[in-house]
Amino acid sequence: MIGIVLALALVRPWGMRLPGALVAFCVWVGSGFLVSILPFAVISTLLDVGGDPQGGGGDGTTLPVWQGVLVQFSFLGMGLGLAVAVPAYLRHRWPEAFTGRVGDGVRAVPPWAAVVGAAVGLASLYWVVGGTVGIAHPAERNTHWYVLEAVSGFWALAGSAAIWAVARARPARLPRWSSAGSGRAPCSPGAAGSCPSHCT
């Protein structure tokens, strides 16, 4: 129900009158789950169609191929819809957050957040290349697990780079929207300088 209301709010005029903080939070959560998972959904669907024996869980309870494809395409549709609707909504409601350069305004992002993101990304890539430290059952990993972990590591590193760029204001001429699209919403409730009216 929340997803349906959010989808309508992004494309209907009354969505512009909803509390900004509420919309920003729902958009952040929904996009974080669905948009970031798009590469995994595409690759895993191709693996399922190709009949990769390492793709499933190996316990005999995997879905038929057509059901797996249908589920994956439903996630793809929702993710692509958010990828198109969210930037358009944010750009229309808070245009000031998309103008200027990275070094403009107040820097409200702590640099240590980039270090945390980099640590998460590097840990994921360590597991992708075969590392076993921190994995309870390393022998149970399959192709889908590796693909998902690789995608997670990529996004963590991309978010870390975006946070670092905003925190350090380098490169100085980088458009503000580019760093926001990589790992940070352009309008964060309570973030000084990210939205002229603080998402109201």
Protein Blocks (a to p, Z undefined) as FASTA:
>chain_A
ZZmmmmmmmmgmklmmpcfklmmmmmmmmmmmmmmmmmmmmmmmmmmmnopaklmnonop
accfklmmmmmmmmmmmmmmmmmmmmmmmmmmmmmlmgccfkgcjdfbdfklmmmmmmmm
mmmmmmmnopaghpablmlpcfklmmmmmmmmmmmmmmmmmmmmmmnopafklcfklmmm
mmpcfbdghiahkamnloZZ
